[in-house]
């Protein structure tokens, strides 16, 4: 599927993974400017020089969830995320739609997956269980070198 305002899409050319976005701050982008601070010794007051390395580090944190639906189970999506993490190389992260569509080339730094107990539906027999996995994924933005 494609990215929308309600879900993000992660694709490495082999695996295509949709992640439903949470309601509060589902996408956070952190930017760190790379500076070196040099202190000049024996100065009163202390003199510091800032050297700008001209590099910007960007980290994206995505907060969302996997749940069972008609196309795939939440457990299948969890396995696809684990597969994406085990591969080396970059992938495409896309979120938004229309004028708000954004795409970044990323590499997964870290993922946290929390499993919920699921919902029990006693109206039908046999009982159905709907699993949900809450995920927080951190991405480094950029391309691999070397």
C-alpha positions as CSV (number, residue, x, y, z in Angstrom):
1,X,0.0,0.0,0.0
2,X,1.0,3.6,-0.2
3,X,1.6,6.1,2.6
4,X,-1.3,8.2,3.8
5,X,-1.8,10.7,6.6
6,X,-2.7,7.7,8.8
7,X,0.1,5.4,7.9
8,X,3.8,5.4,6.9
9,X,5.4,3.0,4.4
10,X,8.9,1.5,4.6
11,X,10.3,-0.2,1.5
12,X,13.8,-1.6,0.8
13,X,12.9,-2.9,-2.7
14,X,12.1,-6.4,-1.5
15,X,9.8,-5.8,1.6
16,X,7.0,-3.3,1.6
17,X,5.8,-2.6,5.2
18,X,2.9,-0.3,6.2
19,X,2.9,1.1,9.7
20,X,-0.2,2.7,11.1
21,X,0.6,6.0,12.8
22,X,-0.3,6.8,16.4
23,X,-2.4,9.8,17.3
24,X,0.2,11.9,19.3
25,X,3.5,12.9,17.6
26,X,3.7,9.9,15.3
27,X,6.8,11.4,13.4
28,X,9.5,13.3,15.1
29,X,12.5,14.7,13.3
30,X,15.6,15.7,15.3
31,X,18.4,17.7,13.8
32,X,21.9,18.0,15.4
33,X,24.4,20.5,14.0
34,X,27.9,19.1,14.2
35,X,30.1,21.6,16.1
36,X,33.5,21.2,17.8
37,X,34.1,23.4,20.9
38,X,37.7,24.3,21.5
39,X,38.6,26.0,24.8
40,X,41.7,28.2,25.0
41,X,43.6,27.3,28.2
42,X,44.7,29.8,30.8
43,X,42.2,32.5,29.8
44,X,40.1,34.5,32.3
45,X,37.2,34.4,31.5
46,X,37.4,31.1,29.5
47,X,37.5,31.7,25.8
48,X,35.7,29.1,23.6
49,X,35.8,28.8,19.8
50,X,33.1,27.0,18.0
51,X,34.0,25.3,14.7
52,X,31.1,24.4,12.5
53,X,31.9,21.1,10.6
54,X,29.2,21.9,8.1
55,X,27.3,18.6,8.8
56,X,23.8,18.1,9.9
57,X,22.7,14.8,11.6
58,X,19.0,13.9,11.2
59,X,17.2,11.2,13.1
60,X,13.5,10.4,12.6
61,X,11.5,8.7,15.3
62,X,8.3,7.0,14.1
63,X,5.6,5.9,16.6
64,X,2.9,3.6,15.3
65,X,1.4,0.1,15.5
66,X,0.7,-3.1,13.6
67,X,-2.7,-4.7,13.9
68,X,-4.5,-7.5,12.2
69,X,-6.5,-6.6,9.0
70,X,-7.8,-8.4,5.9
71,X,-4.5,-8.3,4.1
72,X,-1.9,-9.3,6.8
73,X,-1.7,-10.1,10.4
74,X,0.1,-8.0,12.9
75,X,2.5,-10.9,13.6
76,X,3.4,-11.0,9.9
77,X,4.1,-7.3,9.9
78,X,6.3,-7.7,13.0
79,X,8.3,-10.4,11.2
80,X,8.7,-8.1,8.2
81,X,10.1,-5.3,10.4
82,X,12.6,-7.8,11.9
83,X,13.6,-8.9,8.4
84,X,14.1,-5.2,7.4
85,X,16.3,-4.7,10.5
86,X,18.4,-7.7,9.7
87,X,19.3,-6.5,6.2
88,X,22.0,-4.0,5.6
89,X,21.5,-1.0,3.4
90,X,19.1,1.9,3.1
91,X,15.4,1.9,2.5
92,X,12.7,4.5,1.7
93,X,10.4,5.9,4.4
94,X,7.3,7.7,3.1
95,X,4.5,9.4,5.1
96,X,1.8,11.9,4.4
97,X,-0.3,12.3,1.2
98,X,-0.7,15.0,-1.5
99,X,0.9,18.3,-0.5
100,X,2.1,16.8,2.8
101,X,3.8,13.7,1.2
102,X,7.4,13.3,2.5
103,X,10.0,10.7,1.5
104,X,13.5,10.1,3.1
105,X,16.3,7.6,2.4
106,X,16.9,6.0,5.9
107,X,18.6,3.2,7.8
108,X,17.0,1.7,10.9
109,X,19.0,2.5,14.0
110,X,16.7,0.9,16.6
111,X,13.2,-0.5,17.0
112,X,11.1,-1.2,20.1
113,X,8.1,-3.5,19.8
114,X,5.5,-3.8,22.5
115,X,2.9,-6.6,22.2
116,X,-0.7,-6.1,23.5
117,X,-2.8,-8.9,24.8
118,X,-5.3,-8.5,22.0
119,X,-9.1,-8.4,21.9
120,X,-11.3,-11.4,22.5
121,X,-14.4,-11.6,20.4
122,X,-16.9,-13.9,22.2
123,X,-19.7,-13.3,19.7
124,X,-18.4,-15.9,17.2
125,X,-17.1,-19.4,17.7
126,X,-14.2,-20.0,17.6
127,X,-12.9,-17.1,19.6
128,X,-10.9,-14.6,17.5
129,X,-7.9,-12.8,18.8
130,X,-6.7,-9.5,17.3
131,X,-3.1,-8.8,18.0
132,X,-1.6,-5.4,18.1
133,X,2.1,-4.5,18.3
134,X,3.0,-0.9,19.3
135,X,6.3,0.1,17.5
136,X,8.8,2.9,18.0
137,X,11.4,3.0,15.2
138,X,14.4,5.3,14.9
139,X,16.0,6.0,11.6
140,X,19.2,7.7,10.6
141,X,18.7,9.8,7.4
142,X,21.3,9.5,4.6
143,X,22.9,7.0,2.3
144,X,25.5,4.3,3.0
145,X,29.0,5.0,2.0
146,X,31.6,2.4,1.1
